[in-house]
């Protein structure tokens, strides 16, 4: 009898020991790819729809009243998008078909009263989900760059995707109260380069009545040592107590877990790098990837209402499918373009797990004393730099230069000193040039910095 008791005790001790070993292995990830349950380390209560409500915004909004009577919305463009979303949702939910049409049909529709929304690269599935629609006719579209809503004589919406033009056939009549109200008020008129100078370019520029005032802002790093620790705790979660922390001579903080399988580096200038080598085996859906990316941004203490979704590009990571997802910060309703691509808010996501992140976190000085200043007209900016541009593009006069212009956008540019300067980004033959909006100085060009 005593022998049976001793044997039972021995078996119980062995069982408890083995159980503790297994739990320890699970706790510290000593067994690669071992999961008793699926758990997303970036899981928050944020839903995809709620996140997209905050981050999905057009980069440009153009209101056309017919002919050469146009205007661009600079301040408050998100309010126009919010109102147009109600119309877009209704149109998608009751759409009668989606057909490919000739680009000329799109250009003809642009000559009438309409609202045009431009995006960097928008996935149709994400757009549908932002309207709380599980299914729609545009889910197969992967690179939406423009949406045109005709506001007279046509029950349709035009969508430009991957260079092709589609017409969404609807049963409802398109009408937007904000556009009707704007038509009765005073607004800055924009004209095409073709109309003003006889150029072949249809790109819009403001007329001489353009007198918009913008501030330049100085910034400071958002990443204090205390904030770095706070972010590390949010990212590593229950593993924070087991990380290794190194403070480099320049003040940068490096946090590593599991022999560098998970790494976070925060530099004193606000630049953040993150890497996670532990990737899930599940397939990557763009919706899950974008949700995982937005949840990660909240761990960096980023207010999603202060950033805009840019694009999601398919990538391969160690043979697994993933997405590179890019967001941009928004200052005074204008996009922020940093002087180096590594400073953009860029994430690579596999499944719903963030594999890597790079980006810079800086804040406008709370005691900012800068004053509003007038912005130069874009064609006057080009005139100040004509000698430089004419040699680069082999043109003899302004009209030949205008012929090569693909796009013009007012944005904020962050220079080497981390100053935020209102600037004109002008795309010429596919290359981006950024000009100081106050002086016309070239701040950035092509693939490199001036």
C-alpha positions as CSV (number, residue, x, y, z in Angstrom):
1,X,0.0,0.0,0.0
2,X,2.8,2.4,0.9
3,X,4.6,1.5,-2.3
4,X,1.5,2.5,-4.3
5,X,1.3,5.8,-2.5
6,X,5.0,6.5,-3.2
7,X,4.5,5.6,-6.8
8,X,1.5,7.9,-7.1
9,X,3.5,10.7,-5.5
10,X,6.4,10.1,-7.9
11,X,4.0,10.1,-11.0
12,X,2.3,13.3,-9.7
13,X,5.7,15.1,-9.3
14,X,6.8,14.0,-12.8
15,X,3.5,15.3,-14.2
16,X,3.8,18.6,-12.5
17,X,7.4,19.0,-13.6
18,X,6.6,18.2,-17.2
19,X,3.6,20.6,-17.1
20,X,5.8,23.4,-15.8
21,X,8.4,22.8,-18.5
22,X,5.7,22.9,-21.3
23,X,4.2,26.1,-19.9
24,X,7.6,27.7,-19.6
25,X,8.4,26.8,-23.2
26,X,5.1,28.3,-24.3
27,X,5.6,31.4,-22.2
28,X,9.0,32.2,-23.7
29,X,8.5,30.9,-27.2
30,X,11.2,28.3,-26.9
31,X,9.2,26.1,-29.2
32,X,9.1,27.7,-32.6
33,X,5.6,28.1,-34.2
34,X,4.0,26.4,-31.2
35,X,0.5,27.8,-30.5
36,X,-2.2,26.4,-28.3
37,X,-4.3,29.2,-29.4
38,X,-4.2,32.0,-31.9
39,X,-3.4,35.4,-30.3
40,X,-2.6,38.6,-32.1
41,X,-0.1,40.5,-30.0
42,X,-1.4,43.8,-31.4
43,X,-5.1,42.9,-30.8
44,X,-7.1,45.9,-29.5
45,X,-10.8,46.7,-29.5
46,X,-10.3,48.7,-32.7
47,X,-12.4,47.4,-35.6
48,X,-11.3,47.7,-39.2
49,X,-14.3,49.9,-40.0
50,X,-13.6,52.3,-37.1
51,X,-9.9,52.6,-38.1
52,X,-10.7,53.3,-41.7
53,X,-13.2,55.9,-40.7
54,X,-10.3,57.8,-39.2
55,X,-7.5,57.1,-41.6
56,X,-9.1,56.8,-45.0
57,X,-9.0,60.2,-46.7
58,X,-8.5,61.6,-50.2
59,X,-5.2,63.3,-50.9
60,X,-6.9,65.9,-53.1
61,X,-10.6,67.0,-53.5
62,X,-11.6,68.9,-56.7
63,X,-15.0,70.5,-57.1
64,X,-16.0,71.2,-60.7
65,X,-18.9,73.4,-61.7
66,X,-18.6,72.9,-65.5
67,X,-16.1,74.1,-68.1
68,X,-13.1,75.9,-66.5
69,X,-15.0,76.7,-63.3
70,X,-13.1,74.6,-60.8
71,X,-11.8,74.7,-57.2
72,X,-9.7,72.6,-55.0
73,X,-10.6,72.0,-51.3
74,X,-7.6,72.6,-49.1
75,X,-9.1,73.2,-45.7
76,X,-11.9,70.9,-44.6
77,X,-11.5,68.3,-47.4
78,X,-12.4,65.5,-45.0
79,X,-15.8,67.1,-44.5
80,X,-16.5,66.8,-48.2
81,X,-15.4,63.2,-48.2
82,X,-17.6,62.4,-45.2
83,X,-20.6,63.7,-47.0
84,X,-19.7,62.0,-50.3
85,X,-19.3,58.7,-48.3
86,X,-23.0,58.5,-47.7
87,X,-23.7,58.9,-51.4
88,X,-21.0,56.3,-52.3
89,X,-22.3,53.8,-49.8
90,X,-25.9,54.2,-51.1
91,X,-24.6,53.8,-54.7
92,X,-22.6,50.7,-54.0
93,X,-25.3,49.0,-52.0
94,X,-27.8,49.5,-54.8
95,X,-25.4,49.4,-57.8
96,X,-26.8,47.9,-61.0
97,X,-23.5,47.1,-62.5
98,X,-19.8,48.0,-63.0
99,X,-18.6,48.3,-66.6
100,X,-15.3,49.4,-68.1
101,X,-15.6,52.5,-70.2
102,X,-13.3,54.6,-72.4
103,X,-11.2,57.2,-70.6
104,X,-12.8,59.8,-72.9
105,X,-16.1,59.2,-71.1
106,X,-14.4,60.0,-67.8
107,X,-12.9,63.2,-69.2
108,X,-16.3,64.3,-70.6
109,X,-17.9,63.7,-67.2
110,X,-15.2,66.0,-65.6
111,X,-16.4,68.9,-67.7
112,X,-19.7,68.9,-65.8
113,X,-20.6,69.7,-62.2
114,X,-18.9,67.0,-60.2
115,X,-16.8,66.1,-57.2
116,X,-13.5,64.3,-57.8
117,X,-11.6,62.4,-55.0
118,X,-8.0,61.5,-55.5
119,X,-6.2,58.7,-53.6
120,X,-2.6,57.4,-53.6
121,X,-3.7,53.8,-54.1
122,X,-6.9,52.5,-52.5
123,X,-8.0,48.8,-52.3
124,X,-11.7,48.4,-53.3
125,X,-12.2,45.9,-50.4
126,X,-11.0,48.4,-47.9
127,X,-13.2,51.1,-49.4
128,X,-16.2,48.8,-49.1
129,X,-15.4,47.9,-45.5
130,X,-15.1,51.6,-44.6
131,X,-18.8,51.9,-45.6
132,X,-19.6,48.9,-43.4
133,X,-20.3,46.9,-46.6
134,X,-19.3,43.2,-46.5
135,X,-19.6,42.8,-50.2
136,X,-19.6,45.2,-53.2
137,X,-18.9,45.4,-56.9
138,X,-15.6,47.1,-56.4
139,X,-13.9,44.5,-54.2
140,X,-11.8,43.2,-57.0
141,X,-10.2,46.6,-57.6
142,X,-6.8,47.0,-56.1
143,X,-5.4,50.4,-57.1
144,X,-8.1,53.0,-57.1
145,X,-6.6,56.5,-57.6
146,X,-9.7,58.6,-58.5
147,X,-13.4,58.6,-57.9
148,X,-15.6,61.0,-59.8
149,X,-19.2,61.8,-58.7
150,X,-21.2,63.6,-61.5
151,X,-23.8,65.8,-59.9
152,X,-26.0,66.5,-62.9
153,X,-27.7,64.4,-65.6
154,X,-26.1,61.1,-64.8
155,X,-26.8,58.2,-62.4
156,X,-23.3,56.9,-62.3
157,X,-20.0,57.1,-60.5
158,X,-16.6,56.8,-62.3
159,X,-13.7,55.0,-60.8
160,X,-10.1,54.9,-62.1
161,X,-8.2,51.8,-61.1
162,X,-4.8,50.5,-62.4
163,X,-5.1,52.9,-65.4
164,X,-8.6,51.6,-66.4
165,X,-11.8,53.6,-66.0
166,X,-15.0,51.9,-64.7
167,X,-18.5,53.2,-64.5
168,X,-20.7,52.2,-61.5
169,X,-24.3,52.2,-62.7
170,X,-26.6,53.5,-60.0
171,X,-30.4,54.0,-59.6
172,X,-30.1,57.1,-57.3
173,X,-29.6,60.7,-58.3
174,X,-26.3,62.2,-57.2
175,X,-26.5,65.3,-55.1
176,X,-24.2,66.8,-52.4
177,X,-25.4,69.7,-50.3
178,X,-21.9,71.0,-49.5
179,X,-21.1,71.4,-53.2
180,X,-24.4,73.2,-53.8
181,X,-23.6,75.6,-51.0
182,X,-20.1,76.1,-52.2
183,X,-21.3,77.1,-55.7
184,X,-23.2,80.0,-54.1
185,X,-20.3,81.3,-52.1
186,X,-16.9,82.8,-53.0
187,X,-14.1,80.3,-53.7
188,X,-10.7,80.3,-55.3
189,X,-10.9,79.3,-58.9
190,X,-8.5,76.8,-60.4
191,X,-7.7,76.5,-64.1
192,X,-6.0,73.9,-66.2
193,X,-2.5,74.6,-67.5
194,X,-4.0,73.9,-70.9
195,X,-6.6,76.7,-70.4
196,X,-4.1,79.3,-69.0
197,X,-1.0,78.7,-71.2
198,X,-2.1,76.5,-74.1
199,X,-0.2,73.5,-72.6
200,X,-1.3,69.9,-73.2
201,X,-1.5,69.3,-69.4
202,X,-4.9,69.3,-67.7
203,X,-3.4,69.8,-64.3
204,X,-5.2,72.5,-62.3
205,X,-3.5,75.5,-60.7
206,X,-5.0,78.4,-58.7
207,X,-5.7,81.7,-60.3
208,X,-4.1,85.1,-59.3
209,X,-6.7,85.5,-56.5
210,X,-5.0,82.7,-54.6
211,X,-3.9,84.1,-51.3
212,X,-3.7,81.3,-48.8
213,X,-1.7,81.7,-45.6
214,X,0.2,78.8,-44.0
215,X,2.6,78.6,-41.1
216,X,6.0,76.8,-41.0
217,X,6.4,74.8,-37.8
218,X,9.4,73.8,-35.7
219,X,9.2,70.4,-34.1
220,X,10.6,68.4,-31.2
221,X,11.1,64.7,-30.8
222,X,8.1,62.9,-29.3
223,X,10.3,60.2,-27.9
224,X,11.4,61.0,-24.4
225,X,13.0,58.1,-22.4
226,X,9.7,57.8,-20.5
227,X,7.7,57.7,-23.7
228,X,10.1,55.1,-25.2
229,X,9.5,52.8,-22.1
230,X,5.8,53.3,-22.3
231,X,5.8,52.3,-26.0
232,X,8.0,49.3,-25.3
233,X,5.6,48.1,-22.6
234,X,2.7,48.3,-25.0
235,X,4.5,46.5,-27.8
236,X,6.1,43.7,-25.7
237,X,3.2,43.4,-23.4
238,X,3.6,40.7,-20.8
239,X,7.1,40.0,-22.2
240,X,8.4,43.4,-21.2
241,X,9.8,42.0,-17.9
242,X,12.0,39.6,-19.8
243,X,13.5,42.0,-22.4
244,X,17.1,43.2,-22.7
245,X,17.5,47.0,-22.8
246,X,20.5,48.9,-24.1
247,X,21.1,52.6,-24.0
248,X,23.6,53.7,-26.6
249,X,26.0,56.5,-26.3
250,X,23.8,58.8,-28.5
251,X,20.9,58.2,-26.1
252,X,19.0,55.7,-28.3
253,X,17.1,53.0,-26.5
254,X,17.2,49.4,-27.8
255,X,14.8,46.7,-26.5
256,X,15.2,43.1,-27.5
257,X,13.4,39.9,-26.7
258,X,14.3,36.2,-27.3
259,X,17.8,36.8,-28.6
260,X,16.8,39.6,-31.0
261,X,13.8,37.8,-32.5
262,X,11.8,40.9,-31.5
263,X,13.6,44.3,-31.5
264,X,12.6,47.9,-30.9
265,X,14.9,50.8,-31.4
266,X,14.0,54.4,-30.5
267,X,16.4,57.2,-31.4
268,X,16.5,60.6,-29.7
269,X,15.3,62.4,-32.9
270,X,12.1,60.4,-32.7
271,X,13.0,57.8,-35.4
272,X,11.6,54.3,-34.5
273,X,12.6,50.9,-35.9
274,X,10.8,47.7,-35.0
275,X,11.4,44.1,-36.2
276,X,9.5,40.9,-35.3
277,X,10.9,37.6,-36.8
278,X,8.1,35.5,-35.3
279,X,5.6,35.4,-38.1
280,X,2.3,33.5,-38.3
281,X,1.7,30.8,-40.9
282,X,-1.8,32.1,-41.7
283,X,-2.6,33.6,-45.1
284,X,-2.5,37.4,-45.3
285,X,-5.7,39.2,-46.2
286,X,-5.4,43.0,-46.9
287,X,-8.2,43.7,-44.3
288,X,-6.4,41.8,-41.6
289,X,-3.1,43.4,-42.5
290,X,-4.4,46.9,-42.4
291,X,-6.1,46.3,-39.1
292,X,-2.9,44.9,-37.6
293,X,-1.0,47.9,-38.9
294,X,-3.5,50.4,-37.4
295,X,-3.5,48.6,-34.1
296,X,0.3,48.8,-34.0
297,X,0.2,52.6,-34.7
298,X,-2.0,53.0,-31.6
299,X,0.7,51.2,-29.6
300,X,3.1,54.0,-30.7
301,X,0.6,56.5,-29.3
302,X,-0.4,57.7,-32.7
303,X,-3.9,59.2,-33.0
304,X,-5.4,57.6,-36.1
305,X,-7.3,60.8,-36.8
306,X,-3.9,62.5,-37.4
307,X,-2.7,60.2,-40.1
308,X,-4.0,59.1,-43.5
309,X,-3.9,55.7,-45.1
310,X,-1.8,55.8,-48.3
311,X,-1.4,52.3,-49.8
312,X,-1.0,48.5,-49.2
313,X,1.4,46.8,-51.6
314,X,1.8,43.0,-51.7
315,X,5.3,41.8,-50.5
316,X,7.0,38.5,-49.7
317,X,8.6,37.9,-46.3
318,X,10.6,34.7,-45.8
319,X,8.4,33.1,-48.5
320,X,5.2,34.3,-46.8
321,X,2.7,36.7,-48.4
322,X,2.4,40.0,-46.7
323,X,1.7,43.7,-47.3
324,X,3.7,46.9,-47.1
325,X,1.4,49.5,-45.6
326,X,2.1,53.2,-45.6
327,X,0.5,56.0,-43.7
328,X,1.2,59.7,-43.8
329,X,0.8,62.3,-41.1
330,X,-1.6,65.2,-41.8
331,X,-0.9,68.8,-40.7
332,X,-3.5,71.5,-41.2
333,X,-5.4,69.2,-43.6
334,X,-2.2,68.8,-45.7
335,X,-0.1,65.7,-46.1
336,X,3.3,65.6,-44.6
337,X,6.2,64.5,-46.8
338,X,9.5,63.8,-44.9
339,X,12.9,64.5,-46.5
340,X,13.8,60.8,-46.3
341,X,11.6,57.9,-47.2
342,X,12.6,56.0,-44.0
343,X,10.8,58.6,-42.0
344,X,7.4,57.7,-43.5
345,X,5.1,55.6,-41.3
346,X,5.8,52.3,-43.1
347,X,4.8,48.8,-41.9
348,X,5.2,45.3,-43.3
349,X,2.5,43.0,-42.0
350,X,2.2,39.2,-42.4
351,X,-1.3,37.8,-41.5
352,X,-2.2,40.4,-38.9
353,X,1.2,40.5,-37.3
354,X,3.6,43.4,-37.8
355,X,6.9,42.2,-39.1
356,X,8.6,45.6,-39.3
357,X,8.0,49.3,-38.8
358,X,10.0,52.4,-39.6
359,X,8.9,56.0,-39.1
360,X,9.6,59.2,-37.2
361,X,7.5,60.7,-34.4
362,X,7.9,64.4,-33.8
363,X,5.6,67.0,-32.3
364,X,5.0,70.7,-33.1
365,X,6.4,72.9,-30.4
366,X,3.7,73.9,-28.0
367,X,5.0,77.5,-27.8
368,X,5.1,78.0,-31.6
369,X,5.3,81.7,-32.4
370,X,5.5,81.5,-36.2
371,X,3.2,83.6,-38.3
372,X,1.0,82.8,-41.3
373,X,2.6,83.7,-44.6
374,X,1.4,83.8,-48.2
375,X,2.2,80.9,-50.5
376,X,3.5,81.5,-54.0
377,X,1.5,80.4,-57.0
378,X,2.9,77.1,-58.4
379,X,3.7,78.5,-61.9
380,X,5.6,81.4,-60.2
381,X,7.6,78.8,-58.2
382,X,8.4,77.0,-61.5
383,X,9.4,80.3,-63.0
384,X,12.0,80.9,-60.3
385,X,13.6,77.5,-61.0
386,X,13.1,77.5,-64.8
387,X,16.9,77.6,-65.6
388,X,17.5,74.5,-63.4
389,X,14.4,72.6,-64.7
390,X,14.9,73.5,-68.4
391,X,18.3,71.9,-68.4
392,X,17.1,68.8,-66.6
393,X,14.1,68.3,-68.9
394,X,15.5,69.8,-72.1
395,X,12.8,72.3,-72.6
396,X,13.0,75.8,-74.2
397,X,10.1,77.6,-72.6
398,X,7.5,77.4,-69.9
399,X,4.8,75.8,-72.0
400,X,7.1,72.9,-72.9
401,X,7.8,72.4,-69.2
402,X,4.1,72.6,-68.3
403,X,3.4,69.8,-70.9
404,X,5.5,67.4,-68.7
405,X,3.6,68.1,-65.4
406,X,1.6,65.2,-64.1
407,X,0.3,66.6,-60.8
408,X,0.6,69.5,-58.4
409,X,-0.2,69.3,-54.7
410,X,0.2,71.6,-51.7
411,X,1.7,69.8,-48.7
412,X,4.0,70.1,-45.8
413,X,7.7,69.1,-46.2
414,X,9.9,68.2,-43.3
415,X,13.4,69.3,-44.0
416,X,16.8,68.3,-42.5
417,X,16.2,70.4,-39.4
418,X,12.8,68.8,-38.9
419,X,11.0,72.1,-39.8
420,X,7.6,71.7,-41.5
421,X,7.4,74.0,-44.5
422,X,4.3,74.5,-46.7
423,X,5.5,73.4,-50.1
424,X,4.4,72.6,-53.6
425,X,5.0,69.0,-54.7
426,X,5.1,69.0,-58.5
427,X,5.4,65.7,-60.4
428,X,7.3,66.2,-63.7
429,X,7.5,63.1,-65.9
430,X,6.9,60.9,-63.0
431,X,9.6,62.5,-60.7
432,X,8.6,64.3,-57.6
433,X,9.9,67.8,-57.0
434,X,9.2,69.8,-53.8
435,X,9.5,73.6,-53.8
436,X,9.4,75.9,-50.7
437,X,6.0,77.5,-50.9
438,X,7.4,80.8,-49.6
439,X,10.6,81.2,-51.7
440,X,10.4,78.7,-54.5
441,X,13.6,77.0,-53.4
442,X,14.0,73.3,-54.4
443,X,13.8,71.2,-51.3
444,X,13.6,67.7,-52.8
445,X,13.8,66.3,-56.3
446,X,13.6,63.0,-58.1
447,X,14.7,60.1,-55.9
448,X,17.1,62.1,-53.8
449,X,17.5,65.2,-51.8
450,X,18.9,68.5,-53.1
